[in-house]
């Protein structure tokens, strides 16, 4: 009985931490959940992956409600980019096995590390400023430009979206990687919007949270019928995550963007290094 309570508490607190980090950075929380479930609790990897899918849906649900209410996320960008992600994920699932996964891990890991380098260089050179971009014809036609109220600076920020085809291509690649490798593509979603489409980091993170939930909900059915989703693991985890995501979505809006970026850089750097090394056969 004591062991059961201990297990439930570990799962709930893991969920709380994953929910806060996921809502803050627009990531699924799998970076916390998978190591805790496999290394600390000794659960099989398939159950950890199934729990991670539920974690993504719970993070998305908890955070998106707050971000929608505060008009932080860009719904049009989310729905437009979700087309690319979904098509890529389906194609990736269909051709899985035909492509060498080691090469993909290496390439996507290198891409994440390059993005981290770009972020650091941008911050060191001119600090965190809203980049003024040329009007993009696709963004205007699709009405993708948006605005939000930054509670940290107490300013209303209008922003333009640029390089829409580049962002769409990046999201297709992220979906492809997700389908082929079974990885979450939250990091790539944020990078597509922040680095390629020049959206501010806060709306990028908020929009990524919504998109992750849509993508994960599609794959959750498959994992459920495969028996990878165990209710006794997923339920306490999801409860912790819902609370964590609500807290994280509140904190994020008051954090200066520079601080948010400094939290984002080591997390993405670790993920990139992990994927790069996995590509050459080293697991960390």
C-alpha positions as CSV (number, residue, x, y, z in Angstrom):
1,X,0.0,0.0,0.0
2,X,2.8,2.4,1.0
3,X,4.6,1.6,-2.3
4,X,1.5,2.3,-4.3
5,X,1.0,5.7,-2.6
6,X,4.7,6.5,-3.2
7,X,4.4,5.5,-6.9
8,X,1.3,7.7,-7.2
9,X,3.1,10.7,-5.6
10,X,6.1,10.3,-7.8
11,X,3.9,10.2,-10.9
12,X,1.9,13.3,-9.8
13,X,5.0,15.4,-9.0
14,X,6.6,14.3,-12.2
15,X,3.5,15.4,-14.0
16,X,3.5,18.7,-12.2
17,X,7.1,19.4,-13.2
18,X,6.5,18.3,-16.8
19,X,3.4,20.4,-17.0
20,X,5.1,23.6,-15.9
21,X,8.1,23.0,-18.3
22,X,5.8,22.0,-21.1
23,X,3.6,25.1,-20.8
24,X,6.5,27.4,-20.4
25,X,8.5,26.2,-23.5
26,X,5.8,24.7,-25.8
27,X,7.3,21.2,-25.4
28,X,5.5,18.0,-24.5
29,X,7.1,17.2,-21.2
30,X,8.4,13.8,-22.4
31,X,12.0,15.1,-21.7
32,X,11.1,14.8,-18.0
33,X,8.6,11.9,-18.0
34,X,10.5,9.3,-20.1
35,X,13.7,9.3,-18.0
36,X,11.7,9.3,-14.7
37,X,9.5,6.4,-15.7
38,X,12.2,4.3,-17.3
39,X,15.3,5.0,-15.1
40,X,13.7,5.9,-11.7
41,X,10.7,3.7,-11.7
42,X,12.0,0.9,-14.0
43,X,8.9,0.8,-16.3
44,X,9.2,-0.6,-19.9
45,X,9.9,2.0,-22.5
46,X,6.6,1.4,-24.4
47,X,4.6,2.4,-21.3
48,X,6.8,5.5,-20.9
49,X,6.1,6.5,-24.5
50,X,2.4,5.9,-24.1
51,X,2.4,8.0,-20.9
52,X,4.3,10.8,-22.8
53,X,1.6,10.9,-25.4
54,X,-1.0,11.4,-22.6
55,X,1.3,14.0,-21.1
56,X,1.4,16.0,-24.3
57,X,-2.5,16.0,-24.5
58,X,-2.8,17.0,-20.8
59,X,-0.1,19.8,-21.2
60,X,-1.8,21.1,-24.3
61,X,-5.3,21.0,-22.7
62,X,-4.2,22.8,-19.5
63,X,-2.1,25.5,-21.2
64,X,-4.2,26.1,-24.3
65,X,-7.3,27.1,-22.2
66,X,-5.2,29.8,-20.4
67,X,-3.5,31.0,-23.6
68,X,-6.8,31.2,-25.5
69,X,-8.4,33.2,-22.7
70,X,-5.5,35.7,-22.7
71,X,-5.3,35.9,-26.5
72,X,-1.7,34.7,-26.5
73,X,-1.8,32.0,-29.2
74,X,-2.2,32.5,-32.9
75,X,-5.1,30.1,-33.9
76,X,-4.7,30.7,-37.7
77,X,-1.0,29.9,-37.6
78,X,-1.7,26.8,-35.5
79,X,-4.3,25.4,-37.9
80,X,-2.3,26.3,-41.0
81,X,1.0,24.6,-39.8
82,X,-0.9,21.7,-38.4
83,X,-1.8,20.7,-42.0
84,X,2.0,20.3,-42.8
85,X,2.7,18.4,-39.5
86,X,-0.2,16.0,-40.0
87,X,0.7,15.2,-43.6
88,X,4.3,14.8,-42.6
89,X,3.5,12.5,-39.7
90,X,1.2,10.2,-41.8
91,X,3.9,10.0,-44.6
92,X,6.5,9.3,-41.9
93,X,4.4,6.5,-40.4
94,X,3.9,5.0,-43.9
95,X,7.5,5.0,-45.0
96,X,9.0,4.0,-41.6
97,X,11.6,1.3,-42.1
98,X,12.6,2.5,-45.6
99,X,14.7,5.4,-44.2
100,X,17.8,4.9,-42.0
101,X,16.7,6.3,-38.6
102,X,20.3,7.0,-37.5
103,X,20.8,9.5,-40.3
104,X,17.5,11.2,-39.4
105,X,18.5,11.4,-35.7
106,X,21.9,12.9,-36.6
107,X,20.4,15.5,-39.0
108,X,17.6,16.6,-36.7
109,X,20.0,16.7,-33.7
110,X,22.4,18.9,-35.7
111,X,19.4,21.2,-36.7
112,X,18.5,21.7,-33.0
113,X,22.1,22.5,-32.0
114,X,22.4,24.9,-34.9
115,X,19.2,26.6,-33.8
116,X,20.6,26.9,-30.2
117,X,23.8,28.5,-31.7
118,X,21.6,31.0,-33.6
119,X,19.5,31.9,-30.5
120,X,22.7,32.5,-28.4
121,X,24.2,34.6,-31.2
122,X,21.0,36.6,-31.5
123,X,20.8,37.3,-27.8
124,X,24.5,38.2,-27.4
125,X,24.5,40.6,-30.4
126,X,21.4,42.7,-29.8
127,X,19.4,41.4,-26.9
128,X,15.8,40.5,-27.2
129,X,14.1,42.9,-29.6
130,X,11.0,42.4,-31.8
131,X,12.3,42.0,-35.3
132,X,10.6,44.2,-37.9
133,X,10.0,42.1,-41.0
134,X,8.7,42.8,-44.5
135,X,5.1,42.0,-45.1
136,X,4.7,38.5,-46.4
137,X,2.1,38.0,-49.1
138,X,1.1,34.5,-47.9
139,X,0.8,35.8,-44.3
140,X,-1.5,38.7,-45.5
141,X,-3.6,36.4,-47.7
142,X,-4.0,33.8,-44.9
143,X,-4.3,36.6,-42.2
144,X,-1.6,35.1,-40.1
145,X,-0.3,38.3,-38.5
146,X,-1.3,38.8,-34.9
147,X,-0.9,40.7,-31.6
148,X,-0.7,39.9,-27.9
149,X,-0.4,41.8,-24.6
150,X,2.9,41.1,-22.9
151,X,2.3,41.1,-19.1
152,X,6.1,41.3,-18.4
153,X,6.6,44.6,-20.3
154,X,3.0,45.8,-20.0
155,X,2.9,46.5,-23.7
156,X,0.6,45.5,-26.5
157,X,2.7,43.9,-29.2
158,X,1.7,43.7,-32.9
159,X,3.8,41.3,-35.0
160,X,4.1,40.2,-38.6
161,X,4.7,36.6,-39.8
162,X,7.3,36.1,-42.5
163,X,8.7,33.2,-44.6
164,X,5.5,31.2,-44.5
165,X,6.6,28.6,-47.0
166,X,9.8,28.0,-45.0
167,X,7.8,27.5,-41.8
168,X,5.4,25.2,-43.6
169,X,8.4,23.1,-44.9
170,X,10.0,23.0,-41.4
171,X,6.7,21.7,-40.0
172,X,6.4,19.1,-42.7
173,X,9.9,17.9,-41.7
174,X,9.0,17.9,-38.0
175,X,5.9,15.8,-38.7
176,X,7.9,13.5,-40.9
177,X,10.5,13.0,-38.0
178,X,7.6,12.5,-35.6
179,X,6.1,9.7,-37.7
180,X,9.4,8.1,-38.6
181,X,11.1,8.2,-35.2
182,X,8.2,8.4,-32.8
183,X,9.5,11.6,-31.3
184,X,7.6,14.7,-30.2
185,X,8.1,17.7,-32.5
186,X,7.3,20.5,-30.0
187,X,10.9,21.8,-30.2
188,X,10.7,22.0,-34.0
189,X,7.3,23.7,-33.9
190,X,8.6,26.5,-31.6
191,X,11.7,26.9,-33.8
192,X,9.7,27.0,-37.0
193,X,7.6,29.9,-35.7
194,X,10.3,31.7,-33.7
195,X,13.4,31.3,-35.9
196,X,12.0,30.9,-39.4
197,X,8.7,32.8,-39.4
198,X,10.0,35.5,-37.0
199,X,7.1,35.3,-34.5
200,X,7.8,36.4,-31.0
201,X,8.8,33.6,-28.6
202,X,5.7,33.9,-26.3
203,X,3.1,33.4,-29.1
204,X,5.3,30.7,-30.6
205,X,5.3,28.8,-27.3
206,X,1.6,29.2,-26.8
207,X,0.7,28.2,-30.4
208,X,3.0,25.2,-30.1
209,X,1.1,24.0,-27.0
210,X,-2.2,23.9,-29.0
211,X,-0.6,22.1,-32.0
212,X,1.1,19.4,-29.9
213,X,-2.2,18.4,-28.4
214,X,-3.8,18.0,-31.9
215,X,-0.9,15.9,-33.2
216,X,-0.8,13.7,-30.0
217,X,-4.5,13.1,-29.9
218,X,-4.3,11.6,-33.4
219,X,-1.6,9.0,-32.3
220,X,-3.1,8.4,-28.8
221,X,-5.7,6.0,-30.2
222,X,-3.0,3.8,-31.8
223,X,-1.1,3.7,-28.5
224,X,-4.3,2.9,-26.6
225,X,-5.2,-0.1,-28.7
226,X,-1.5,-1.3,-28.6
227,X,-1.9,-1.5,-24.8
228,X,0.9,1.1,-24.3
229,X,-1.3,3.5,-22.3
230,X,-1.7,2.2,-18.8
231,X,-4.5,4.0,-16.8
232,X,-2.7,3.5,-13.5
233,X,0.3,5.4,-14.9
234,X,-1.4,7.9,-17.1
235,X,-4.1,9.1,-14.7
236,X,-2.0,10.5,-11.8
237,X,0.5,11.8,-14.4
238,X,-2.2,13.7,-16.2
239,X,-3.6,15.2,-13.0
240,X,-0.2,16.5,-12.1
241,X,0.3,17.8,-15.6
242,X,-3.0,19.7,-15.8
243,X,-2.1,21.6,-12.6
244,X,1.5,22.1,-13.8
245,X,0.4,23.4,-17.2
246,X,-2.1,25.9,-15.6
247,X,0.7,27.2,-13.4
248,X,3.3,27.2,-16.2
249,X,1.0,29.1,-18.6
250,X,0.5,31.8,-15.9
251,X,4.3,32.1,-15.1
252,X,5.2,32.3,-18.8
253,X,3.2,35.5,-19.4
254,X,5.0,37.4,-16.7
255,X,8.5,36.1,-17.5
256,X,10.7,38.4,-19.6
257,X,11.3,36.9,-23.1
258,X,15.1,36.8,-22.5
259,X,14.6,34.7,-19.3
260,X,12.3,32.4,-21.2
261,X,14.9,32.0,-24.0
262,X,17.6,31.2,-21.4
263,X,15.4,28.4,-20.1
264,X,14.7,27.2,-23.6
265,X,18.4,27.1,-24.8
266,X,19.8,24.4,-22.5
267,X,16.6,22.2,-22.9
268,X,16.8,22.3,-26.7
269,X,20.6,21.9,-26.5
270,X,20.3,18.7,-24.5
271,X,17.6,17.3,-26.8
272,X,19.8,18.2,-29.9
273,X,22.9,16.6,-28.3
274,X,20.9,13.5,-27.4
275,X,19.6,13.1,-30.9
276,X,23.0,13.7,-32.5
277,X,24.7,11.1,-30.3
278,X,21.8,8.6,-30.9
279,X,22.5,9.0,-34.6
280,X,26.1,7.8,-34.1
281,X,25.0,5.0,-31.8
282,X,25.6,6.6,-28.3
283,X,22.7,6.8,-25.9
284,X,22.6,9.3,-23.0
